[in-house]
Amino acid sequence: MSTKTAIVAEKAPAALGPYSAAIRVGDFVYCSGQTPIVPETGELVEGCVGCQTRQALTNVSAVLEAAGLTLADVVKTTVFLTDMADFAKMNGVYAEFFAEPFPARSTVAVVALPKASRVEIEVIATLP
């Protein structure tokens, strides 16, 4: 059985509950969902879903960096949106962060997210 190792990401927002920013098991890193919270202030980025998506993915990048990885190592993402009408705007910013071959992705609508965020993104990455 593989050992679980918690990833501490000092450049990402602090956890809002009893969970790790990410867990490494074997060759995989499972990252908790990141919302558009600015790490330095602990406040949510105000404004459009594009702005929020950019901050959420910046936070994902910080978690991956703490694990010694980058967005190029991501194999699966899950995007949570509070309004599917925001899909195109989220998708436009998302495309700025990933290159081919793109990771697999699911996008789901949810009723609400922490701190009234409009988007949350979680990823699974693999070690090179």
C-alpha positions in Angstrom: 0.0 0.0 0.0 1.3 3.4 -0.9 2.0 6.0 1.7 0.0 9.2 1.7 2.0 12.4 2.0 0.4 15.8 2.6 1.5 18.6 0.4 1.9 22.0 2.1 1.5 24.9 -0.3 2.6 28.1 1.3 1.9 30.2 -1.8 -1.7 29.0 -2.0 -4.6 30.0 0.3 -4.9 28.3 3.7 -7.4 25.5 3.9 -10.9 26.5 4.9 -11.4 23.2 6.8 -9.8 19.9 7.9 -8.2 19.0 4.6 -4.8 19.1 2.9 -4.0 21.3 -0.2 -2.9 18.0 -1.9 -2.1 14.4 -1.1 0.6 12.4 -2.9 0.0 8.7 -3.2 2.4 6.8 -5.4 2.9 8.6 -8.7 -0.2 10.7 -8.3 -1.0 14.0 -6.6 -4.6 14.7 -5.7 -5.2 18.4 -5.3 -8.1 19.8 -3.3 -10.4 22.2 -5.1 -9.1 25.8 -5.3 -11.3 28.8 -5.2 -10.3 32.3 -6.2 -9.0 33.4 -2.8 -6.0 35.6 -2.9 -3.4 33.9 -0.6 -2.0 37.2 0.8 -5.3 38.6 1.9 -7.6 35.5 2.3 -10.2 37.4 0.4 -12.1 36.3 -2.6 -11.3 37.9 -6.0 -14.3 40.1 -6.9 -15.6 40.4 -10.4 -16.1 38.3 -13.4 -15.9 34.5 -13.6 -12.9 34.9 -15.8 -11.0 36.8 -13.1 -12.0 34.2 -10.6 -11.0 31.3 -12.9 -7.6 32.9 -13.3 -7.0 33.2 -9.5 -8.3 29.6 -8.9 -5.9 28.2 -11.5 -3.0 30.4 -10.1 -3.8 28.8 -6.7 -3.8 25.3 -8.4 -0.4 26.1 -9.9 0.9 27.0 -6.4 -0.2 23.7 -4.9 1.4 21.8 -7.8 4.6 23.8 -7.4 4.7 22.8 -3.7 4.5 19.2 -5.0 7.3 19.7 -7.5 4.9 19.7 -10.4 3.3 22.1 -13.0 0.1 22.3 -14.9 1.7 20.2 -17.6 1.6 17.3 -15.2 -2.2 17.5 -14.8 -4.1 14.5 -16.1 -7.7 15.3 -14.9 -9.5 18.5 -13.8 -12.9 19.0 -12.3 -14.4 22.5 -12.6 -17.4 23.5 -10.4 -19.5 26.5 -11.5 -22.4 28.1 -9.8 -23.8 29.1 -13.2 -23.3 27.1 -16.4 -23.9 30.4 -18.3 -20.3 31.2 -17.1 -18.9 28.2 -19.0 -17.6 30.0 -22.1 -15.8 32.7 -20.0 -14.3 30.1 -17.7 -13.3 28.0 -20.6 -11.5 30.9 -22.3 -9.3 31.6 -19.3 -8.8 27.8 -18.6 -7.4 27.5 -22.2 -4.7 30.0 -21.3 -3.3 27.7 -18.6 -3.3 24.3 -20.3 -1.6 23.1 -23.5 -2.1 20.0 -25.6 -2.5 17.3 -24.8 -5.2 18.8 -22.5 -6.1 17.0 -19.3 -9.4 15.2 -19.1 -12.1 17.4 -17.6 -15.5 17.4 -16.0 -17.5 20.6 -15.5 -20.5 20.5 -13.2 -23.0 23.1 -11.9 -23.4 23.4 -8.2 -25.7 25.4 -6.0 -23.0 27.2 -4.0 -19.3 27.3 -3.3 -17.2 28.5 -0.3 -17.1 32.2 0.3 -19.7 32.7 -2.5 -17.1 31.9 -5.2 -18.4 31.4 -8.7 -15.8 28.7 -9.6 -13.7 26.0 -7.9 -11.1 23.8 -9.7 -9.6 20.6 -8.5 -6.9 18.5 -10.3 -5.1 15.2 -10.4 -1.5 15.2 -11.5 1.0 12.6 -12.2 4.7 12.6 -11.4 6.9 12.9 -14.5 
